[in-house]
Amino acid sequence: MLGYVYTCLWAFIAIYLFFAAIKVNKILFLGAGLFTFMAVWWFVNQITEVNLFDGTYGIIFRVVVAVVLALFIIFYVINKKKGSDN
């Protein structure tokens, strides 16, 4: 049951970041993509018998999240150094 709560949470955050990216900063599209990925992963974990947070699937999930977060930080720092909002 809690997995569905996380699915909704990640989906709402993704939707918020998508609309915020349109108004505020394009870099938030990367965050919206990450939270969409997380929402789909949590949802698939709930509807299938396979535990997607253990073993190889868990490693894949953690690597994807780590790479996207690293890219987000890199793009954020580059964007701040340029002094631009877009």
C-alpha positions, -999 to +999 in steps of 0.1 A: +000+000+000+028+024+008+043+018-026+012+034-042+017+064-019+053+068-031+041+064-067+016+092-063+042+114-045+068+110-072+042+116-099+029+148-083+065+161-079+072+153-115+041+172-127+050+201-105+086+202-118+074+200-154+053+231-150+079+248-129+105+241-157+083+259-182+081+290-160+113+291-140+143+271-154+147+245-182+170+224-160+140+213-140+129+191-169+157+168-159+143+166-124+108+160-138+122+132-158+139+116-128+107+118-107+087+103-136+112+075-138+109+069-101+070+070-102+070+044-130+095+022-112+076+022-080+043+015-098+058-014-118+072-027-085+037-027-070+019-044-098+045-072-105+057-100-084+093-090-091+110-069-064+126-041-084+146-028-055+167-060-049+195-075-069+203-063-104+172-043-107+180-024-075+215-017-088+200-004-121+176+019-103+204+033-080+228+039-109+202+057-130+192+079-101+228+086-092+237+095-129+207+118-133+215+135-100+251+140-110+240+155-143+216+177-125+243+190-103+267+196-132+241+214-152+231+235-122+267+246-115+273+254-151+241+274-152+250+293-121+284+302-134+268+316-166+245+336-144+216+327-167+181+316-158+176+293-188 
